[in-house]
C-alpha cells in the first residue's frame, strides 16, 4: 500500500517550509542590516578621526610656517610684509580668518586692511587662549565648526608676538555626511534587493527560498565588507587601497566613487608632503636668518658700547676742564665762551643719551625705577631749567597747576622729567615769539583707589606741524620736515622715546597742532598717591672730604680732571694708570676710597677689583671701590657690581655728582662743610 499525503498535509508541510524559509530569510536580513549599520558607523568614526587629525596637522603646519616667516616683519614692524603673508594665507579655501598680534596682544593685522596701530587686545580678535603661549596650541569651537591653531612668534628666545589661524571644519563635515549618506543608501538598497530576492525565491519554493535568501544575503554583504575594509585602510592612512569593482550596478558606482575619493586624499597627502618639505626648507632659511639677526644685534650692542665709551671719555675731559676753568678768574667774554662749550657738550651728550635710551627701549631692557616724589618740585625744576633759555628768546614761560591736585605720588621721577624736558625743550626751541605754557591737571578717566590720572600739557605759539606730518611725529628719527632738521638740529629720537616711556608707564600721549599758530603736546599717566615727601634743604656751602683716595685712570685728560676735582673737594689723591699699578698701591697701604676706571691697558678695572676682593677674602678687610666709566648701556652697572665694585659713576660726571657719591659712602666724620 503506497503512502500518499493528503493535500491538506502537503499544503501544511509547504506552508511550514515556506514559513521556515521566510523566517530564515528574515533572520539573515536582520543580521545583514545590523552588520551594515555597525560597519558604516565604525567606518564613519574612523574617517572622522583621520580627517580631524589631518585638519589639526594642517593647522599646526600652517602656524609653524607663519610664525617662522612673521618673526622678522613683526620685530621690524614691517606691516607690508605682515599683510602680504596674511593675504596669501586667506586665499586658501578652508582658512576662515588669521590674526597677527604683538607681544602685548595688540592686533597688527587680520587681513581686513583696517587695523589701527597698536589696537588694544580684544577676545573677538585675539583669543585669550592664544596670548602668552609657550608653544603651539590648537582648540576647536564645536558651535562655530572651526579649529583654531595659535603659535608664538619668537626672535631667538624673545617673544615678539603671535599668530592664530582659524580653519573651517565644514569640508570635513560635508565629506563625513556624504560618506554616511552613501553607506545608508547602500544599506537601504541592499536590504531592498535582498527582500525582493527572498520573496521571489519564497514564492518559487520554500526550501529554495531559504537557500536563495542566504545566497542573496552573502552576495550583498560581501561588497559591503570589501567597502568597509578599504574604509578602515584609508582611515589608517593607506590611501593607495583601491576596490577596483567591475560591477555595473549601484554598488559598482559606489565603489568607483570611493576609489575617486581615495585618489583625492592621496593627492592631498602628496600636496601636504610637498608643503612639509617646503616648510622644512623655510625653517632652515629662518634659522640662518635668525642667526644673522642675532649676530647683527650682538654687533650693534658691541658698537653702541664702544661708541658710548669712546665718545663719553673725551666729553668727560672737556666738561671737566670747563668746570675747572669756571673756578678761575675769567672775564665776561671768557665765561661766555666756556658756557658755549658746555652747552655744546651737553647737547652732544643729550644726543648720545637719546640713542642709548632708544636702544634700551627697542631691546625691551628699560625698567622703570619708581619712588615717592613731589609734583610741585618737578614743576619747579622745569622752571629753573628753561626759564633762562625762554628769557633769552623773549618768550613767556608759564606753569599752571590745578589747585586741588594731589601733590605727592609714586613714580619714575627721572623718566617723567626726561619726557617733560623733551617736550618743553622742543616748545622753547621751535617758538620764536609768544610763549610756552606748561599745565599739570587731572586727566580723563575714572580713578582707582589711591591712583590718579595726571595730565601734563605743553602749549606753545611756535611754527606748528602740518596735518600730514603730525601722525608720524612720534616715529623714530622723524621731525616735521627736512628743513626743520637742518635749521633746528636734533636726532629725531626725543618724541619717539617720550611715547615709549609714557606707554611703559601705562599712559597715553598725543599732539594737536595748527601750522604757524602753535602746538599742544599732552600725555596722561596713572600715578599712585603717596605720603608727603620730605626733602632736606640744600646747603649753600660745598662739602669737602678729609679722605685718602686712589684714582685709577689711564686717560691723561680725565686723570687731570678727576685729580683736580677731588683735590677741590679736600681729598688727598694718589694716581695709578692701570689695574696692575692699582693692585700694588692697595697692597702698600689702605685708602678710604678707590675710584676705578673700567677700560684700561694691561689690567682693566674689573680684573683689578676681582683680584682685590680675592685678597680681602684672606685678610677680612674691605676696600671701598667705586666704578667711574664711560660705559652706560643696559647691564654695565650690573657688570661692575658683579665684579665686586660698591657703586657706579657714569662719565661724564660733574663735581656735584662726585661730591654726592662721596658723601653717600664716606663716613660722616670725613665729610665737612666748607
C-alpha positions in Angstrom: 0.0 0.0 0.0 1.6 3.3 -1.1 1.6 6.1 1.3 0.1 9.3 -0.1 0.0 12.6 1.6 -3.3 14.3 1.8 -3.5 17.6 0.1 -4.1 19.3 3.4 -0.9 17.7 4.8 1.0 18.7 1.7 -0.2 22.3 2.0 0.6 22.2 5.7 4.1 21.0 5.0 4.6 23.5 2.2 3.3 26.2 4.5 5.7 25.2 7.3 8.6 25.1 4.8 7.5 28.5 3.4 7.3 30.0 6.9 10.6 28.4 7.8 12.2 29.9 4.7 10.7 33.3 5.3 11.8 33.3 8.9 15.3 32.2 7.9 15.5 34.9 5.3 14.2 37.5 7.8 16.9 36.5 10.3 19.6 36.8 7.6 18.2 40.2 6.6 18.2 41.5 10.2 21.7 40.2 10.7 22.8 41.9 7.4 21.2 45.2 8.5 22.9 45.1 11.9 26.2 44.3 10.4 25.8 47.0 7.7 24.9 49.6 10.3 27.8 48.8 12.7 30.3 48.7 9.9 29.0 52.0 8.5 29.2 53.7 11.9 32.7 52.3 12.5 33.9 53.5 9.1 32.4 57.0 9.6 34.0 57.3 13.0 37.4 56.2 11.7 37.3 58.6 8.7 36.1 61.4 11.0 39.1 60.9 13.4 41.5 60.8 10.5 40.2 63.9 8.8 40.2 65.8 12.1 43.8 64.8 12.7 44.7 65.9 9.2 43.0 69.3 9.8 44.8 69.7 13.1 48.2 68.8 11.5 47.4 71.3 8.7 46.7 74.0 11.3 49.9 73.2 13.2 52.0 73.3 10.0 50.4 76.5 8.9 51.0 78.4 12.1 54.6 77.0 12.3 55.2 78.3 8.8 53.6 81.7 9.5 55.4 82.1 12.9 58.7 81.5 11.2 58.1 84.0 8.4 56.5 86.6 10.6 59.4 86.9 13.1 61.4 89.4 11.2 58.4 91.5 9.9 57.0 91.8 13.5 60.4 92.5 15.0 61.0 95.2 12.4 57.3 96.4 12.4 57.2 95.8 8.6 53.4 96.0 8.1 53.6 95.4 4.3 55.3 92.0 4.7 52.9 91.1 7.5 49.9 92.0 5.4 51.3 90.1 2.3 51.6 86.9 4.4 48.1 87.3 5.9 46.5 87.9 2.5 48.3 84.9 0.9 47.1 82.7 3.7 43.5 83.9 3.5 43.3 82.8 -0.2 43.2 79.1 0.9 39.6 77.9 0.9 39.5 76.4 4.4 41.1 79.4 6.1 38.3 81.4 7.9 40.5 84.1 9.5 44.0 84.9 10.6 45.2 87.3 13.3 48.7 88.6 13.8 49.5 90.4 17.1 52.4 91.8 19.0 53.8 90.5 22.4 51.2 92.6 24.3 48.3 91.1 22.3 47.7 94.2 20.2 46.4 93.3 16.7 48.8 94.1 13.9 46.9 92.6 11.0 43.8 90.4 10.5 43.5 90.7 6.7 40.9 93.4 6.8 43.5 96.1 6.0 41.9 98.5 8.5 43.6 97.6 11.8 44.5 100.8 13.7 48.1 101.0 15.0 48.6 99.4 18.5 45.0 98.4 19.0 44.3 97.0 22.4 43.8 93.3 22.8 40.3 92.0 22.3 39.0 88.5 22.6 36.9 88.9 19.4 40.2 89.4 17.5 42.9 87.7 19.7 41.5 84.7 21.6 42.5 84.6 25.3 43.9 81.1 24.8 46.4 82.4 22.3 48.1 85.1 24.5 51.4 84.3 26.2 51.8 80.9 24.5 55.0 78.9 25.2 54.3 76.7 22.2 51.8 75.8 19.5 48.3 75.1 20.7 45.1 74.0 19.0 41.4 74.0 20.1 38.0 73.5 18.4 34.8 75.5 18.5 32.0 73.0 18.1 29.4 75.7 17.8 31.2 77.5 15.0 32.5 74.2 13.5 36.1 75.6 13.4 39.6 74.6 14.5 42.0 77.3 15.8 45.8 76.9 15.8 48.0 79.5 17.5 51.7 79.9 17.9 54.1 82.4 19.5 56.4 84.4 17.2 60.0 84.3 18.6 63.2 86.1 17.6 65.8 84.0 19.4 64.3 83.4 22.8 62.4 86.6 22.9 58.6 86.6 22.4 57.8 89.4 19.8 54.2 88.4 19.0 51.9 85.6 17.9 49.7 84.3 15.1 46.4 82.4 15.2 44.6 80.8 12.2 41.0 79.6 12.2 40.3 76.7 9.8 36.7 75.6 8.8 35.6 72.1 9.6 32.7 72.3 7.1 34.6 70.5 4.3 35.3 67.6 6.7 31.7 67.6 8.0 30.5 67.5 4.3 32.7 64.6 3.5 31.6 62.7 6.6 27.9 63.4 5.8 28.4 62.3 2.2 30.0 59.1 3.4 27.2 58.4 5.9 24.6 59.1 3.3 26.3 56.7 0.8 26.5 54.0 3.4 22.9 54.5 4.4 21.8 54.4 0.7 23.9 51.2 0.2 22.3 49.6 3.2 18.8 50.5 2.1 19.4 49.3 -1.4 20.9 46.1 -0.2 18.0 45.4 2.1 15.6 46.1 -0.7 17.4 43.8 -3.1 17.6 41.1 -0.5 13.9 41.4 0.3 12.8 41.2 -3.4 15.1 38.2 -4.0 13.8 36.5 -0.9 10.2 36.9 -1.8 10.7 35.7 -5.3 12.5 32.6 -4.0 9.9 32.0 -1.4 7.1 32.0 -4.0 9.1 29.6 -6.2 9.8 27.1 -3.4 10.0 27.3 0.3 13.3 25.4 0.6 14.7 27.2 -2.4 13.6 30.5 -0.9 15.8 29.9 2.2 18.8 28.9 0.2 18.4 31.7 -2.3 17.9 34.2 0.6 21.1 33.0 2.2 23.0 33.3 -1.2 21.5 36.7 -1.9 22.4 38.0 1.6 26.0 36.7 1.1 26.2 38.3 -2.3 25.2 41.7 -0.9 27.1 41.5 2.3 30.5 40.7 0.7 30.7 44.0 -1.3 29.9 45.9 1.9 32.6 44.0 3.8 35.1 44.9 1.0 34.0 48.6 1.2 34.3 48.6 4.9 37.8 47.0 4.9 39.0 49.7 2.4 37.4 52.4 4.5 39.4 51.2 7.6 42.6 51.0 5.5 42.1 54.7 4.4 41.4 55.6 7.9 44.8 54.2 8.8 46.5 56.3 6.2 46.8 53.7 3.4 45.4 55.9 0.6 46.7 53.5 -2.0 44.0 51.0 -1.2 41.5 50.5 -4.2 38.4 48.4 -4.6 38.5 48.2 -8.3 35.0 46.9 -8.7 33.7 46.0 -12.2 30.0 45.8 -11.2 27.6 47.8 -13.3 25.1 48.4 -10.6 24.8 51.0 -7.9 27.3 49.1 -5.7 29.8 49.3 -8.5 29.1 53.1 -8.8 29.6 53.5 -5.1 32.9 51.5 -5.2 34.2 53.7 -8.1 33.2 56.8 -6.2 35.1 55.5 -3.2 38.2 54.9 -5.3 38.0 58.5 -6.6 37.8 59.8 -3.1 40.9 57.8 -2.2 42.7 59.3 -5.2 41.8 62.8 -4.0 43.0 62.0 -0.5 46.3 60.7 -1.9 46.8 63.8 -3.9 46.1 65.9 -0.8 48.6 63.9 1.2 51.2 64.4 -1.6 50.5 68.2 -1.5 50.8 68.2 2.3 54.2 66.3 2.0 55.4 68.9 -0.5 54.3 71.7 1.9 56.1 69.9 4.7 59.3 69.7 2.7 58.9 73.4 1.8 58.3 74.3 5.4 61.5 72.4 6.4 63.4 74.4 3.8 61.9 77.6 5.1 62.7 76.6 8.6 66.4 76.2 7.7 66.4 79.6 6.0 64.7 81.1 9.0 67.4 79.6 11.3 70.0 81.2 9.1 68.2 84.5 9.1 67.8 84.3 12.9 71.5 83.6 13.4 72.3 86.5 11.2 69.8 88.8 13.1 71.3 87.7 16.4 74.8 88.3 15.1 73.7 91.7 13.9 72.1 92.5 17.2 75.3 91.5 19.1 77.4 93.6 16.7 75.1 96.5 17.2 75.4 96.2 21.0 79.2 96.0 20.8 79.2 99.0 18.5 77.0 101.1 20.9 79.1 100.1 23.9 82.3 101.0 22.1 81.0 104.3 20.7 79.4 105.2 24.1 82.8 104.7 25.8 84.8 106.4 23.1 82.6 109.5 22.9 81.9 109.9 26.6 85.6 109.7 27.5 86.6 112.9 25.7 83.3 114.6 26.6 84.1 113.9 30.3 87.5 115.5 29.8 86.2 118.6 28.0 83.3 119.1 30.5 85.7 118.6 33.5 88.2 121.1 32.2 85.4 123.5 31.5 84.2 123.2 35.1 87.7 123.7 36.4 88.2 126.8 34.2 85.0 128.3 35.6 86.5 128.3 39.1 89.4 130.5 37.9 89.4 134.3 37.4 87.8 134.9 34.0 86.4 138.0 32.3 82.8 138.1 30.9 83.8 137.1 27.3 85.8 134.1 28.6 82.9 132.9 30.7 80.6 133.2 27.7 82.9 131.1 25.7 83.0 128.5 28.4 79.2 128.5 28.6 79.1 127.9 24.8 81.5 125.0 25.2 79.5 123.5 28.0 76.1 123.8 26.2 77.6 122.2 23.1 78.9 119.3 25.2 75.5 118.9 26.9 73.8 118.9 23.5 76.1 116.2 22.3 75.6 114.2 25.5 71.9 114.6 25.1 72.0 113.0 21.6 74.1 110.1 22.9 71.7 109.6 25.8 68.7 109.5 23.4 70.4 106.9 21.2 71.2 104.7 24.2 67.7 105.1 25.6 66.2 104.2 22.2 68.4 101.1 22.1 67.4 100.1 25.6 63.7 100.5 24.8 64.0 98.7 21.5 65.6 95.8 23.2 63.0 95.7 26.0 65.6 96.3 28.6 64.5 99.6 30.1 62.9 99.3 33.5 61.1 102.0 35.5 62.5 102.9 38.9 59.6 104.1 41.0 59.9 106.1 44.2 57.9 108.9 46.0 58.3 112.4 44.5 56.9 115.9 44.8 54.9 117.0 41.7 55.5 120.7 42.6 59.2 120.0 42.9 59.2 118.6 39.4 57.4 121.7 38.1 60.0 124.0 39.9 62.9 122.0 38.4 61.5 122.6 34.9 61.0 126.3 35.5 64.7 126.5 36.7 65.9 124.5 33.7 64.1 126.5 30.9 63.5 129.9 32.5 66.8 131.4 31.3 66.5 129.9 27.8 63.0 131.3 27.4 64.0 134.7 28.6 66.9 134.9 26.2 64.4 134.4 23.3 61.9 136.9 24.8 59.3 134.2 25.5 56.8 134.0 28.3 57.2 130.7 30.2 54.2 130.0 32.4 53.4 127.0 34.7 49.9 126.2 35.8 48.9 123.6 38.3 45.4 122.6 39.2 44.9 124.0 42.8 43.4 120.9 44.4 45.6 118.4 42.5 47.3 115.9 44.8 51.0 116.8 45.2 52.9 113.6 46.2 53.0 110.5 44.0 55.0 107.3 43.4 56.6 107.1 40.0 59.8 107.2 38.0 60.7 110.9 38.5 63.7 110.7 36.2 61.7 109.4 33.3 58.9 111.9 33.9 61.5 114.7 33.9 63.0 113.3 30.7 59.7 113.4 28.9 58.8 116.9 30.1 62.3 118.2 29.4 62.0 116.9 25.8 58.5 118.5 25.3 59.3 121.8 27.0 62.7 122.0 25.3 61.1 121.4 21.9 58.5 124.1 22.6 61.1 126.7 23.5 63.3 125.7 20.6 60.6 125.9 17.9 58.9 129.0 19.3 60.2 132.4 18.0 57.6 134.7 19.6 54.8 134.5 22.1 55.3 131.9 24.9 55.1 128.4 26.3 52.5 127.2 28.9 53.1 124.0 31.0 49.9 122.8 32.6 49.5 120.0 35.2 45.9 118.9 35.8 43.7 115.9 36.4 43.5 113.6 33.4 40.4 112.0 32.0 39.0 108.6 33.1 37.9 107.0 36.3 40.3 107.0 39.2 41.1 103.8 41.0 41.7 103.5 44.8 44.7 105.7 45.5 45.6 106.2 41.8 45.1 109.5 39.9 45.5 110.1 36.2 47.6 113.2 35.8 47.7 115.1 32.6 50.8 117.2 31.5 50.2 119.7 28.7 52.9 121.8 26.9 51.3 124.5 24.7 53.4 126.8 22.5 52.9 129.5 19.9 55.6 128.2 17.6 55.8 127.1 14.0 53.3 124.2 14.4 53.1 120.9 12.5 51.4 120.1 9.2 48.5 117.6 9.3 50.3 115.0 7.1 53.3 115.2 9.5 51.6 115.0 12.9 50.6 111.4 12.6 54.3 110.4 12.2 55.7 112.9 14.8 56.3 110.2 17.4 58.1 107.9 15.0 61.9 107.4 15.5 64.3 109.7 13.6 61.3 111.8 12.4 60.9 115.6 12.6 58.3 117.7 10.9 60.3 118.1 7.7 63.9 118.0 6.5 64.4 121.7 6.7 63.5 121.7 10.4 66.2 119.2 11.0 68.8 121.4 9.3 67.5 124.6 10.9 67.0 123.4 14.5 69.0 120.3 14.8 68.2 117.1 16.7 68.3 113.4 16.1 64.5 113.0 15.9 64.5 110.5 18.8 63.1 112.5 21.6 59.4 112.2 20.8 59.7 108.6 20.0 61.4 107.9 23.3 58.8 110.0 25.1 56.0 108.0 23.6 57.5 104.7 24.5 58.3 105.9 28.1 54.6 107.0 28.5 53.4 103.7 27.2 55.8 101.9 29.6 54.1 103.9 32.4 50.7 102.7 31.3 49.8 106.1 29.9 48.9 107.8 26.6 50.5 110.6 24.6 49.2 112.8 21.8 49.5 116.1 20.0 47.3 118.7 18.2 48.7 121.5 16.0 47.9 124.2 13.6 50.7 125.4 11.3 52.2 128.7 12.3 49.8 129.1 15.2 51.3 126.6 17.7 51.3 123.0 19.0 49.9 121.3 22.1 51.6 118.1 23.3 49.9 116.2 26.1 50.3 112.9 28.0 48.3 111.2 30.7 49.9 108.8 33.2 48.4 106.9 36.1 50.3 107.7 39.4 49.9 106.1 42.8 49.3 108.6 45.6 52.0 108.9 48.2 52.5 110.5 51.6 54.3 113.9 51.6 58.0 113.6 50.7 60.4 115.4 53.0 63.3 116.9 51.0 66.2 118.3 53.1 67.1 121.9 52.3 70.2 122.2 50.2 73.2 123.6 51.8 74.8 126.6 50.0 78.3 125.6 51.3 80.0 122.9 49.2 81.0 119.8 51.1 84.7 118.8 51.5 86.2 115.5 52.5 89.2 114.6 54.6 89.8 111.3 52.7 92.7 109.4 51.1 91.6 108.5 47.5 93.3 106.3 44.9 92.4 107.4 41.4 92.8 104.6 38.8 92.6 106.2 35.4 94.6 105.8 32.2 93.4 108.8 30.1 95.6 111.7 30.9 92.9 114.4 30.4 90.3 112.5 32.5 93.1 111.9 35.1 93.8 115.6 35.3 90.1 116.5 35.6 89.3 113.9 38.3 92.5 114.7 40.2 91.8 118.5 40.4 88.1 117.9 41.2 88.9 115.5 44.1 91.5 118.0 45.4 89.0 120.8 45.2 86.8 118.6 47.4 89.5 118.3 50.0 90.7 114.8 49.2 94.3 113.6 49.2 94.8 111.7 45.9 97.3 109.1 44.6 97.1 108.1 40.9 97.5 104.7 39.2 97.5 104.4 35.4 96.1 100.9 35.2 94.7 98.0 37.3 98.1 96.4 37.9 99.5 99.5 39.4 96.3 99.9 41.5 96.9 96.4 43.0 100.4 97.4 44.0 99.1 100.6 45.6 96.3 98.9 47.6 98.8 96.3 48.9 101.1 99.1 50.1 98.5 101.0 52.1 94.8 101.3 52.8 92.7 104.0 51.1 89.3 105.5 52.2 88.2 105.1 48.6 89.3 103.8 45.2 87.8 105.4 42.1 88.3 102.7 39.4 88.1 103.2 35.6 86.9 100.0 33.9 88.7 100.1 30.5 92.4 100.3 30.9 95.5 98.7 29.3 97.4 95.8 30.9 94.7 95.1 33.5 91.2 96.6 33.4 89.1 97.7 36.4 87.0 94.5 36.5 90.1 92.2 36.8 91.7 94.6 39.3 88.6 94.7 41.5 88.3 90.9 41.5 91.9 90.5 42.4 91.4 92.9 45.4 88.3 91.0 46.5 90.2 87.7 46.4 92.9 89.1 48.6 90.3 90.5 51.0 88.8 87.0 51.4 92.0 86.1 53.3 92.6 89.4 55.2 89.0 90.1 56.2 89.1 93.8 55.3 87.0 95.6 52.6 88.3 98.3 50.3 85.6 100.7 49.1 85.7 100.8 45.3 83.5 103.0 43.0 83.5 102.5 39.3 84.0 105.6 37.1 83.4 104.5 33.5 82.1 105.8 30.2 80.1 102.5 29.7 76.4 103.4 30.1 74.5 100.6 28.4 72.0 98.2 30.0 73.9 95.7 32.1 77.1 97.8 32.6 76.2 98.7 36.2 75.4 95.1 36.9 78.8 94.1 35.5 80.5 96.5 37.9 78.6 95.2 40.9 79.2 91.6 39.9 82.9 92.3 39.7 82.8 93.5 43.3 82.6 97.2 43.0 80.5 99.1 45.6 79.0 101.8 43.3 79.0 103.2 39.8 79.6 106.6 38.3 78.9 107.3 34.6 81.2 109.6 32.7 80.8 112.4 32.2 80.1 113.3 35.8 80.1 116.7 37.4 81.7 117.9 40.6 78.3 117.9 42.3 77.5 114.3 41.4 81.0 113.2 42.5 80.5 115.1 45.8 77.1 113.4 46.3 78.6 110.0 45.8 81.5 110.7 48.2 79.0 111.9 50.8 77.0 108.7 50.4 79.9 106.3 51.0 82.4 108.2 53.2 81.9 108.3 57.0 80.2 111.4 58.3 83.4 112.4 60.1 85.2 112.6 56.8 82.7 114.9 55.2 82.8 118.6 56.3 81.0 121.7 55.2 83.4 124.3 53.9 
